[in-house]
Structures are given as C-alpha cells and as structure tokens.
Amino acid sequence: MDKVALSPQELSRYDRQMMIDGFGLEGQQKLKKAKVFIAGAGGLGSPISIYLAVAGVGHIRIIDRDVVDLSNLNRQILHWNQDVGRAKAESAGAKLRGLNPDIKVEAIREEITAANVDQLIEGFDVVVDAMDNFPTRYLLNATAVNKRLPFFHGGIYGMSGNATTIIPGKTPCLRCIFPEPPPSEKFPVIGVAPAVIGCIQATEVIKYIVGIGNLLTNRLLMFDGANMEFTEVRIKRKPACKDCCSCV
C-alpha cells in the first residue's frame, strides 16, 4: 500500500482509535485512502456516514434523491428541524463536512437506477446499503457482485433490524438471503433501530478497510430491540442465485 501522510491535526483527531491493537498509523492511512459509497442519507445512512466520517474515511460519496420531511426527524439524525424541505444530499454533505474537514465528501441528489449505478459506484472500494426499498437494494447488490466489491447490508423494521457483510465470490449475496422482496409499504421505525444497525454496518466497513477483527460474513446478525436480543443465523450461497451464481 502506498503510504499517505497524516497531518498533525489528523494524528491528534484519530489518536484514540490508532491505539487499538492492529490499527495503528497504518490502519489510519488505509482509512484515509479509502473511498466509500453510501446509498441513502436517511435512517441508516445517517449513523453510517457520521461514524465513517469521524473515523477518517478519506472519500465518502453519499447519494439520496429525496428532500427532508418532518416525519424523517425521529431517526435521520443528519437532518435537523431547519432542514425540512432541503435536499437530503445537501443537508448530509454540510453536516459531514462540518464533522470532519479533513475528508472529501461528495453528496449527490440523484436516484440510483440501472442506467447510472455503474457510473456512480465506479472507482469506489466498498458499497454500503442504507436504502429502504428492495428494488434498489437488489440493483446495488448485483452491481457490487459484478464489480467484486464488498457490500455491507443493513435493514430495519420497528425496533428490530439485521445486518451482514457480503464479499462477492465468498459469501451469500443479498438475493441469496432474500430471494423475494418483502411487501412494499410504509413501515414502523424508531430512531434507535437504524442507529444500532447503522453503527454495526459502519464498524464492519472500518474493520474491512483496516483489516482487523472478524467480519460478519456468512452470518446474518438479527437485532430485537424490544427484547434486547441479538441472534446470529448462518447463511449459505444459493447455487441458482441469479445475482451471484456465476461469481466464483
């Protein structure tokens, strides 16, 4: 890996995390060189992007087509009362740049489609799923598999959620785990659920980039906030999966 220099300000900012075993200066340099694509600036995208920004990921691209609505504010912590009516991408970009001026933040107001997904993701190291609809999730999954990019999935419902880390060719992909989408409808959610799942996703991204710890691969971690229980389910690739069956 080509070394990148850290300024005295950065060395001070990241001092405590560089103390972690296996992290150190080299781990921080890896984070500074990393380029992370985050799909969604809502309930999941908020904690994911916040914690990746403050950890020092050097280049974040966050995509969202929507504007901030009052009903978002119980969970989408990137957006504040004064942001109602503002594009989520614009609101997110301003907050993330304010949190860490030493990183590059691209905030794009655009819908992710089959026509633009390759261009949006091109050149990035990892893809993070912070969406709330399965058609776009499947599109991101298939693109990540095709480009052999790690894909960090998270989903929430009510006080519950789930997360897994997908490594194309080595783990089940999203469609292996969820062959059919759930019904498309407005669903309940309280802010602590995406906070928990988003933090798990951000942790996995950092571990992957730095190269420490054991990733949440071949496992679906399920969170039940009502009973404060975590359950781990072993998952396997499906040989007939139309998204990843040819990825070996």
Backbone bond lengths (Angstrom), bond angles and torsions (degrees), N, CA, C in turn:
res aa  C-N    CA-C-N  psi(-1)  N-CA   C-N-CA  omega(-1)  CA-C   N-CA-C  phi
1 M - - - 1.451 - - 1.522 111.02 -
2 D 1.336 116.80 129.74 1.449 119.91 174.59 1.520 109.17 -65.77
3 K 1.314 115.64 132.09 1.455 120.10 -178.47 1.526 110.29 -75.62
4 V 1.304 116.57 144.76 1.457 121.94 173.55 1.519 107.67 -120.15
5 A 1.301 115.52 144.12 1.465 119.83 -177.76 1.524 110.39 -81.79
6 L 1.315 115.81 143.60 1.461 122.52 173.17 1.523 108.32 -109.18
7 S 1.308 116.36 133.46 1.464 120.93 179.06 1.523 109.96 -72.04
8 P 1.338 118.21 161.79 1.465 120.30 174.36 1.523 112.25 -54.50
9 Q 1.333 116.24 -36.57 1.471 119.91 178.06 1.516 111.05 -63.58
10 E 1.326 116.91 -42.48 1.462 120.58 179.16 1.520 110.91 -67.75
11 L 1.308 117.93 -41.54 1.461 120.66 178.34 1.522 111.10 -59.16
12 S 1.319 116.20 -36.57 1.461 120.61 177.40 1.526 111.04 -72.80
13 R 1.323 116.84 -44.12 1.463 121.92 -178.34 1.521 111.86 -59.00
14 Y 1.336 116.86 -41.22 1.463 121.20 -172.80 1.531 113.36 -102.37
15 D 1.314 116.76 12.60 1.467 122.02 -173.92 1.520 112.63 -52.93
16 R 1.331 117.37 -45.98 1.465 119.31 -173.20 1.530 112.24 -70.42
17 Q 1.333 118.05 -36.77 1.468 117.91 -179.29 1.519 111.74 -75.57
18 M 1.328 116.98 -27.16 1.460 119.21 177.42 1.527 111.89 -70.11
19 M 1.329 118.01 -11.66 1.455 121.98 176.08 1.524 112.58 -77.80
20 I 1.334 117.58 -14.25 1.462 121.42 -178.72 1.523 109.78 -66.47
21 D 1.329 116.70 137.48 1.462 121.53 179.15 1.523 110.79 -55.18
22 G 1.327 116.82 129.24 1.443 121.93 178.21 1.518 114.33 84.15
23 F 1.317 117.37 -3.70 1.473 121.74 -177.08 1.531 108.87 -94.07
24 G 1.313 116.88 -81.07 1.456 122.17 173.75 1.516 114.77 60.26
25 L 1.310 115.53 -167.42 1.461 122.32 -179.64 1.525 111.19 -63.62
26 E 1.324 116.77 -39.71 1.464 119.81 -178.64 1.522 111.46 -63.03
27 G 1.329 116.65 -40.92 1.457 120.15 177.43 1.515 111.61 -62.44
28 Q 1.324 116.55 -40.83 1.458 120.09 179.27 1.526 111.19 -66.95
29 Q 1.314 116.69 -35.48 1.458 120.39 176.39 1.530 110.87 -65.80
30 K 1.318 116.49 -37.77 1.464 120.00 176.28 1.525 110.86 -62.29
31 L 1.332 116.80 -42.25 1.460 120.10 178.21 1.525 110.83 -62.99
32 K 1.320 116.57 -41.35 1.462 119.86 -178.26 1.524 111.01 -64.34
33 K 1.333 118.10 -33.20 1.456 121.75 -179.96 1.531 112.88 -80.66
34 A 1.334 117.56 -15.52 1.461 121.45 -171.26 1.523 112.22 -74.44
35 K 1.338 114.09 148.76 1.463 122.09 176.44 1.527 107.61 -123.91
36 V 1.325 116.45 115.82 1.463 122.19 -173.49 1.523 110.19 -116.13
37 F 1.318 115.28 128.91 1.471 122.79 177.32 1.517 108.89 -100.40
38 I 1.322 117.40 123.45 1.469 122.46 179.84 1.520 108.76 -116.92
39 A 1.323 116.00 119.58 1.460 121.86 179.54 1.525 109.17 -94.28
40 G 1.329 116.01 100.68 1.458 120.93 178.33 1.511 112.84 115.80
41 A 1.327 115.80 132.89 1.469 121.60 179.20 1.520 110.13 -120.63
42 G 1.343 115.35 39.60 1.449 120.52 -177.99 1.516 112.99 -107.77
43 G 1.348 116.21 -132.48 1.451 120.77 -174.80 1.514 113.53 -62.79
44 L 1.332 117.86 -44.20 1.461 121.78 176.98 1.527 111.61 -81.65
45 G 1.318 116.52 -42.85 1.456 120.46 -178.19 1.512 113.58 -60.72
46 S 1.332 116.95 -29.06 1.461 119.97 -179.15 1.525 112.13 -63.36
47 P 1.331 120.17 -61.43 1.472 118.78 -179.82 1.521 113.01 -65.31
48 I 1.335 117.74 -34.65 1.462 119.74 178.91 1.518 110.16 -59.32
49 S 1.320 116.37 -53.51 1.462 120.32 -175.72 1.517 111.98 -68.46
50 I 1.317 117.54 -37.41 1.463 120.60 178.98 1.526 110.65 -60.56
51 Y 1.335 116.76 -49.25 1.465 118.99 -175.38 1.522 112.79 -75.54
52 L 1.321 118.20 -26.75 1.460 119.09 173.22 1.522 110.64 -73.24
53 A 1.319 116.59 -36.14 1.467 120.14 178.05 1.523 111.04 -64.84
54 V 1.317 117.19 -48.55 1.464 118.72 -176.49 1.526 111.77 -73.03
55 A 1.348 117.18 -20.02 1.472 120.12 175.80 1.521 111.84 -77.14
56 G 1.338 116.71 -17.05 1.454 119.25 176.33 1.514 116.10 101.07
57 V 1.353 117.89 21.95 1.462 119.43 172.91 1.529 107.69 -61.39
58 G 1.327 116.32 124.59 1.451 120.21 -167.38 1.507 116.40 -68.61
59 H 1.348 117.35 -29.23 1.457 120.66 -176.39 1.524 108.73 -143.51
60 I 1.303 116.36 115.81 1.463 122.72 178.44 1.523 108.15 -116.66
61 R 1.315 115.48 129.47 1.468 120.80 170.06 1.516 107.64 -115.78
62 I 1.322 117.03 119.69 1.463 121.97 -178.17 1.523 108.24 -119.66
63 I 1.336 115.62 131.77 1.458 122.55 -172.94 1.527 109.71 -119.27
64 D 1.326 116.53 133.38 1.462 121.04 172.71 1.523 108.47 -159.77
65 R 1.323 116.71 138.48 1.464 120.67 -176.59 1.534 112.96 -95.95
66 D 1.330 117.61 -13.49 1.458 121.26 -168.39 1.528 113.01 -90.47
67 V 1.346 114.12 172.30 1.456 121.81 172.27 1.522 108.30 -110.02
68 V 1.304 116.11 158.57 1.468 121.71 -177.85 1.519 109.78 -72.51
69 D 1.322 114.59 130.12 1.468 122.27 177.00 1.525 108.11 -115.89
70 L 1.319 116.20 151.43 1.466 120.17 -179.62 1.522 111.96 -55.82
71 S 1.335 116.79 -34.45 1.470 120.38 -178.45 1.529 112.40 -70.95
72 N 1.318 118.09 -10.86 1.472 121.45 177.54 1.524 112.22 -77.89
73 L 1.321 117.19 -22.09 1.456 120.16 -162.87 1.524 114.56 -75.74
74 N 1.328 118.22 -5.77 1.467 118.64 176.26 1.523 111.66 -78.77
75 R 1.341 117.47 -7.46 1.464 119.02 -174.19 1.527 113.68 -146.84
76 Q 1.311 118.83 -24.63 1.466 121.96 -173.71 1.526 108.92 -93.47
77 I 1.329 115.19 82.71 1.466 121.08 -165.56 1.522 114.12 -74.38
78 L 1.331 118.13 -7.11 1.465 119.57 171.45 1.526 111.47 -70.27
79 H 1.335 116.57 -20.45 1.457 121.32 -171.80 1.525 110.41 -112.95
80 W 1.310 115.38 136.64 1.453 122.17 -175.34 1.524 110.22 -115.52
81 N 1.331 115.91 173.30 1.462 120.37 -174.64 1.529 111.88 -54.62
82 Q 1.323 116.99 -40.23 1.462 120.43 -177.90 1.528 113.00 -72.28
83 D 1.351 117.22 -6.86 1.460 120.46 179.93 1.530 113.00 -91.95
84 V 1.314 118.70 -4.36 1.467 121.08 -179.23 1.528 108.87 -56.18
85 G 1.339 115.76 126.81 1.450 121.86 -177.38 1.514 113.89 92.71
86 R 1.325 117.78 -10.74 1.461 122.62 -179.98 1.525 109.70 -88.02
87 A 1.304 118.66 149.22 1.463 121.32 175.67 1.526 109.71 -60.10
88 K 1.318 116.94 132.97 1.466 120.41 -179.57 1.520 111.77 -59.97
89 A 1.330 117.26 -37.66 1.460 119.98 179.41 1.525 110.59 -61.57
90 E 1.314 116.22 -44.33 1.471 120.23 179.95 1.520 110.85 -64.47
91 S 1.327 116.10 -44.71 1.463 120.92 178.97 1.525 110.91 -62.41
92 A 1.338 116.52 -45.35 1.459 121.13 -178.85 1.522 111.17 -63.52
93 G 1.317 116.54 -45.44 1.457 120.23 -178.93 1.511 112.40 -59.62
94 A 1.325 116.49 -42.46 1.465 120.29 -179.35 1.522 111.31 -63.59
95 K 1.337 117.38 -42.39 1.462 120.32 -178.92 1.526 111.19 -67.46
96 L 1.334 116.45 -43.68 1.466 119.80 -176.35 1.527 111.31 -67.75
97 R 1.309 117.08 -38.56 1.472 119.16 177.17 1.523 110.77 -66.74
98 G 1.320 116.02 -33.72 1.459 119.64 177.29 1.513 112.51 -69.53
99 L 1.329 116.35 -33.39 1.459 120.52 178.97 1.518 112.17 -69.47
100 N 1.344 116.07 -37.25 1.468 119.12 -177.31 1.533 110.02 -149.17
101 P 1.316 117.17 97.39 1.472 119.96 -179.72 1.520 113.84 -73.76
102 D 1.333 118.14 -5.22 1.454 121.38 -178.36 1.525 113.53 -87.27
103 I 1.337 117.84 -0.41 1.463 120.85 -179.10 1.524 110.18 -116.64
104 K 1.321 115.65 165.16 1.465 121.58 175.87 1.513 109.07 -98.17
105 V 1.326 116.46 126.94 1.460 121.80 178.47 1.522 108.63 -121.61
106 E 1.332 115.75 121.05 1.460 121.67 171.09 1.525 107.49 -106.98
107 A 1.297 117.36 120.34 1.457 122.26 178.43 1.526 107.55 -117.16
108 I 1.315 116.35 116.10 1.460 121.50 -171.07 1.524 109.82 -119.38
109 R 1.336 115.65 127.05 1.460 120.44 175.33 1.521 108.37 -91.19
110 E 1.308 115.46 100.48 1.455 120.35 -176.59 1.523 109.12 -161.47
111 E 1.310 116.22 148.73 1.459 121.44 173.13 1.520 109.06 -84.31
112 I 1.319 116.68 135.32 1.457 121.04 177.42 1.526 108.06 -81.68
113 T 1.335 116.71 121.01 1.459 122.48 -177.70 1.519 109.61 -132.10
114 A 1.335 115.12 170.58 1.460 120.00 176.84 1.522 111.19 -62.73
115 A 1.332 116.74 -25.42 1.456 120.79 -177.26 1.525 113.28 -78.02
116 N 1.346 117.02 -25.86 1.469 118.52 -174.51 1.523 114.99 -120.30
117 V 1.334 118.40 -6.44 1.466 120.47 -171.63 1.525 112.17 -61.62
118 D 1.324 117.61 -40.21 1.469 119.81 -179.96 1.523 110.75 -62.20
119 Q 1.316 116.19 -44.43 1.466 120.63 -179.30 1.522 111.28 -65.52
120 L 1.328 117.06 -40.24 1.464 120.36 -178.10 1.525 111.78 -65.47
121 I 1.316 117.02 -36.59 1.463 121.38 -175.11 1.528 112.26 -90.09
122 E 1.321 117.83 -19.02 1.459 122.00 -174.75 1.530 112.08 -52.44
123 G 1.334 116.22 128.85 1.447 121.88 177.12 1.513 115.35 89.88
124 F 1.338 117.59 -3.62 1.458 120.55 -179.61 1.526 110.60 -95.80
125 D 1.322 114.96 154.29 1.463 121.38 -172.75 1.521 113.26 -88.23
126 V 1.326 116.85 -32.94 1.461 121.50 -177.83 1.526 108.84 -143.42
127 V 1.329 115.07 157.86 1.466 122.15 178.21 1.521 108.33 -122.11
128 V 1.327 116.35 130.36 1.457 121.26 -179.47 1.527 109.33 -115.21
129 D 1.322 115.41 126.16 1.460 122.99 -178.48 1.527 109.41 -89.68
130 A 1.335 115.70 106.99 1.467 120.93 175.20 1.517 109.70 -123.34
131 M 1.332 115.92 33.75 1.450 122.00 -176.81 1.531 111.72 -88.31
132 D 1.331 114.43 171.14 1.461 120.03 177.96 1.521 111.50 -124.70
133 N 1.346 116.75 15.30 1.460 119.04 177.75 1.526 109.56 -142.13
134 F 1.338 115.47 141.89 1.454 119.77 -173.18 1.523 114.90 -76.21
135 P 1.316 121.77 -31.39 1.464 118.18 175.77 1.527 112.73 -56.03
136 T 1.325 117.32 -43.17 1.460 119.73 178.71 1.525 110.67 -72.29
137 R 1.315 117.70 -37.02 1.468 120.84 175.95 1.537 110.55 -58.44
138 Y 1.326 116.68 -46.81 1.462 120.26 179.70 1.527 111.14 -62.58
139 L 1.317 116.96 -39.66 1.464 120.92 178.17 1.531 110.63 -62.16
140 L 1.325 116.66 -45.70 1.463 120.98 177.85 1.523 110.97 -63.86
141 N 1.323 116.40 -41.49 1.458 121.33 179.32 1.528 111.03 -59.89
142 A 1.326 116.19 -49.50 1.462 120.27 -178.67 1.528 110.92 -63.30
143 T 1.326 116.84 -37.86 1.464 120.55 179.85 1.525 110.82 -68.43
144 A 1.328 116.36 -43.00 1.458 120.26 178.39 1.530 110.86 -62.59
145 V 1.335 116.70 -41.51 1.467 120.57 177.71 1.525 109.76 -62.04
146 N 1.322 117.07 -46.07 1.465 121.64 -178.29 1.529 112.27 -62.65
147 K 1.336 116.14 -36.91 1.455 121.15 -178.92 1.532 112.72 -90.92
148 R 1.334 116.26 -0.78 1.469 122.44 -178.65 1.531 111.20 58.11
149 L 1.320 115.12 44.73 1.460 120.71 178.54 1.519 110.07 -106.83
150 P 1.330 118.91 138.00 1.462 120.17 174.81 1.523 110.63 -60.41
151 F 1.319 115.21 141.81 1.467 122.42 -173.99 1.530 107.92 -127.88
152 F 1.317 116.35 120.49 1.472 121.80 -174.47 1.517 108.57 -106.38
153 H 1.325 115.84 108.32 1.466 121.71 -174.39 1.518 112.07 -99.12
154 G 1.310 115.58 142.09 1.453 121.90 170.72 1.520 109.54 -146.67
155 G 1.313 116.58 145.61 1.458 121.76 177.46 1.508 110.17 -144.21
156 I 1.318 116.28 152.39 1.467 120.15 -178.32 1.536 110.93 -138.18
157 Y 1.333 114.23 157.27 1.466 121.68 175.01 1.515 106.98 -159.53
158 G 1.321 117.07 120.88 1.460 120.98 178.49 1.517 111.31 62.15
159 M 1.332 116.84 -118.25 1.452 122.83 177.31 1.530 111.22 -105.82
160 S 1.325 116.05 20.83 1.458 120.87 -175.16 1.524 110.92 -126.76
161 G 1.323 115.39 170.32 1.454 119.52 177.45 1.509 110.99 -173.99
162 N 1.332 115.31 176.85 1.459 120.83 178.27 1.514 109.29 -149.92
163 A 1.323 115.97 159.75 1.460 121.43 179.68 1.513 109.60 -153.22
164 T 1.340 115.15 150.30 1.457 121.29 173.24 1.520 108.48 -156.17
165 T 1.322 115.60 160.64 1.459 122.20 176.85 1.521 108.67 -114.00
166 I 1.317 115.72 125.81 1.460 122.52 -174.25 1.528 109.38 -109.85
167 I 1.324 116.30 122.29 1.456 122.81 176.15 1.522 107.03 -114.93
168 P 1.326 118.64 106.97 1.472 120.81 -175.60 1.527 112.35 -53.54
169 G 1.328 114.91 134.43 1.451 121.29 -179.69 1.511 114.43 87.29
170 K 1.338 116.88 -13.34 1.464 120.46 -176.82 1.530 112.89 -122.18
171 T 1.323 117.65 -25.85 1.457 121.31 -175.84 1.522 109.86 -130.43
172 P 1.333 116.77 166.84 1.465 118.58 170.20 1.525 110.14 -60.57
173 C 1.323 115.72 147.06 1.462 119.24 173.02 1.529 108.80 -92.09
174 L 1.307 116.09 179.48 1.465 119.55 -176.58 1.524 111.59 -61.85
175 R 1.322 116.89 -38.79 1.468 118.63 -178.27 1.528 111.59 -73.29
176 C 1.325 118.36 -25.21 1.467 120.00 171.26 1.523 110.70 -61.09
177 I 1.344 114.95 -40.36 1.459 120.76 -175.75 1.515 111.12 -78.67
178 F 1.334 115.80 -42.07 1.465 122.02 -178.71 1.522 108.33 -125.33
179 P 1.339 117.88 83.06 1.471 120.32 -176.83 1.528 113.25 -62.18
180 E 1.325 116.18 -30.74 1.464 121.01 179.55 1.523 109.29 -124.32
181 P 1.326 117.87 142.63 1.468 119.57 179.68 1.516 111.53 -73.77
182 P 1.325 117.08 150.12 1.463 119.77 173.39 1.528 109.23 -70.59
183 P 1.320 117.97 167.48 1.473 119.72 178.17 1.526 111.20 -56.64
184 S 1.317 115.67 140.39 1.458 121.05 179.26 1.523 109.06 -88.11
185 E 1.305 116.34 105.25 1.460 121.06 -177.39 1.515 109.57 -157.97
186 K 1.323 116.10 161.94 1.457 120.69 175.66 1.524 108.63 -64.12
187 F 1.342 116.27 131.89 1.462 119.23 -175.74 1.524 110.14 -126.03
188 P 1.342 116.56 155.79 1.457 120.10 -178.82 1.521 111.75 -75.00
189 V 1.311 117.06 151.57 1.464 120.76 175.35 1.522 109.68 -164.76
190 I 1.318 115.37 138.62 1.458 122.03 171.61 1.528 107.33 -112.65
191 G 1.316 117.13 147.83 1.450 121.41 -168.80 1.507 116.11 -57.25
192 V 1.321 118.01 -29.26 1.464 119.25 -177.81 1.520 112.59 -66.50
193 A 1.343 118.65 -25.62 1.470 120.38 -179.08 1.526 111.60 -67.06
194 P 1.338 119.83 -54.23 1.467 118.04 175.73 1.522 113.23 -65.34
195 A 1.332 117.41 -24.92 1.472 119.19 175.99 1.522 110.36 -63.33
196 V 1.324 116.86 -45.93 1.466 121.23 -179.88 1.531 110.71 -65.40
197 I 1.327 116.32 -50.85 1.469 120.01 -176.11 1.527 110.97 -68.19
198 G 1.326 117.54 -40.86 1.455 120.38 178.35 1.515 112.34 -62.15
199 C 1.321 116.84 -38.41 1.468 120.09 177.52 1.527 111.43 -66.82
200 I 1.327 116.83 -35.36 1.467 120.02 175.70 1.524 109.75 -64.66
201 Q 1.322 117.00 -44.74 1.468 120.32 178.68 1.532 111.02 -60.66
202 A 1.330 116.48 -45.78 1.465 120.12 179.85 1.528 110.95 -61.97
203 T 1.326 116.78 -39.27 1.462 121.11 177.97 1.530 110.60 -60.97
204 E 1.334 115.99 -43.49 1.455 120.42 179.86 1.531 111.60 -64.08
205 V 1.324 116.91 -40.85 1.464 120.51 178.40 1.527 110.16 -61.66
206 I 1.319 116.70 -46.50 1.470 120.42 -179.97 1.520 110.67 -62.02
207 K 1.330 117.59 -45.70 1.465 121.03 178.81 1.525 111.20 -59.20
208 Y 1.332 115.88 -43.34 1.463 119.47 -179.13 1.528 110.83 -62.48
209 I 1.323 116.73 -47.33 1.465 120.75 -177.21 1.531 111.18 -64.75
210 V 1.318 115.77 -46.21 1.466 120.53 -176.49 1.529 111.15 -75.10
211 G 1.335 116.67 -32.12 1.458 120.54 -179.42 1.519 113.02 87.61
212 I 1.326 116.60 39.23 1.468 120.63 179.29 1.525 109.71 -125.00
213 G 1.324 115.39 159.02 1.451 121.12 173.77 1.518 113.58 71.15
214 N 1.328 115.14 -176.47 1.458 123.07 178.52 1.520 109.02 -107.71
215 L 1.321 116.88 124.91 1.460 120.97 -178.12 1.526 111.79 -76.42
216 L 1.308 114.78 160.86 1.463 122.62 -179.74 1.531 108.96 -84.59
217 T 1.331 115.46 56.95 1.456 121.94 -178.75 1.523 110.38 -97.51
218 N 1.327 115.25 145.24 1.475 122.54 -178.58 1.524 111.88 59.22
219 R 1.329 115.00 20.08 1.466 120.99 179.30 1.517 109.35 -140.03
220 L 1.314 116.29 139.25 1.463 121.74 172.24 1.521 107.05 -109.48
221 L 1.329 115.75 114.23 1.461 120.98 -179.89 1.522 108.26 -89.82
222 M 1.325 115.96 121.98 1.464 121.49 -176.56 1.524 109.41 -112.09
223 F 1.326 115.58 131.00 1.460 123.25 -176.54 1.517 109.75 -112.43
224 D 1.321 116.63 125.42 1.459 123.52 175.92 1.520 107.24 -113.68
225 G 1.323 116.13 96.25 1.457 120.01 -176.68 1.507 113.89 -68.91
226 A 1.332 117.12 -29.65 1.464 120.18 -178.87 1.523 111.16 -63.26
227 N 1.329 116.58 -38.02 1.467 121.54 -179.66 1.524 112.91 -107.81
228 M 1.346 115.88 2.96 1.458 123.13 -178.53 1.527 111.07 48.95
229 E 1.335 113.63 60.21 1.455 121.25 179.30 1.526 110.10 -129.98
230 F 1.308 115.45 140.24 1.457 122.20 171.13 1.529 107.89 -111.80
231 T 1.320 116.20 131.83 1.457 122.09 178.21 1.521 108.64 -124.99
232 E 1.323 115.84 136.56 1.458 120.81 179.64 1.516 109.42 -110.70
233 V 1.342 115.86 127.82 1.454 122.02 179.40 1.525 108.52 -115.20
234 R 1.339 116.92 126.88 1.459 120.49 176.10 1.532 108.81 -73.91
235 I 1.316 116.81 135.38 1.457 121.13 -177.91 1.524 109.32 -125.19
236 K 1.345 115.60 152.00 1.467 121.25 -177.58 1.525 110.01 -130.52
237 R 1.315 114.44 154.35 1.452 119.94 175.87 1.517 110.29 -68.41
238 K 1.337 116.04 146.76 1.459 121.59 176.57 1.527 108.32 -101.35
239 P 1.347 118.09 118.96 1.455 120.77 -175.81 1.527 113.81 -56.13
240 A 1.342 116.12 -28.90 1.470 119.54 -176.75 1.529 111.97 -96.72
241 C 1.315 118.80 10.79 1.466 120.85 -178.19 1.522 109.98 -61.99
242 K 1.316 116.75 127.37 1.474 119.68 -175.16 1.537 112.16 -75.35
243 D 1.344 117.45 -14.92 1.458 119.06 179.79 1.524 112.55 -90.64
244 C 1.337 117.57 -34.38 1.470 118.13 -171.85 1.522 114.74 -129.84
245 C 1.324 119.15 5.68 1.472 119.58 -174.35 1.523 111.89 -64.78
246 S 1.348 117.75 -24.16 1.460 119.85 -179.46 1.526 111.88 -97.47
247 C 1.350 116.52 3.29 1.482 120.49 -177.60 1.518 108.33 -92.07
248 V 1.314 117.75 100.80 1.467 121.69 -178.69 1.507 110.17 -125.29
